Amino acid sequence: MASTSVAAYFLMTPVIGFSVLVGQYLFTSGLNRALEADYLIQGNWTDPEVIPLDQKGQPIDPEIIKTIRSKALINSPEKK
């Protein structure tokens, strides 16, 4: 009876380990992207302005981009 449980342990351990490895590979990149946050920080040390950015690197609030462009920190895209 003890040899059966030892054999089951040795057979199941690699299966569980491989399952965890595959699960980590599948979920880590998506989870990292979901928890990732980008910010644009501008201004001086005493009064910094922190602007949250979306996944494309653009400010989340569309009104903020007008303020940034007025300060010439981000140039308007060139029209062709």
Residue pairs with C-beta under 8 A, 6 or more apart in sequence:
33 55
37 52
38 52
38 53
38 54
38 55
38 57
39 50
39 51
39 52
39 53
40 50
40 51
40 53
40 59
40 68
40 73
41 48
41 49
41 50
41 51
42 48
42 49
42 51
42 68
42 71
42 73
43 49
51 59
51 61
51 64
51 68
52 59
52 60
53 59
53 60
54 60
58 65
59 65
59 68
65 74
68 74
69 75
69 76
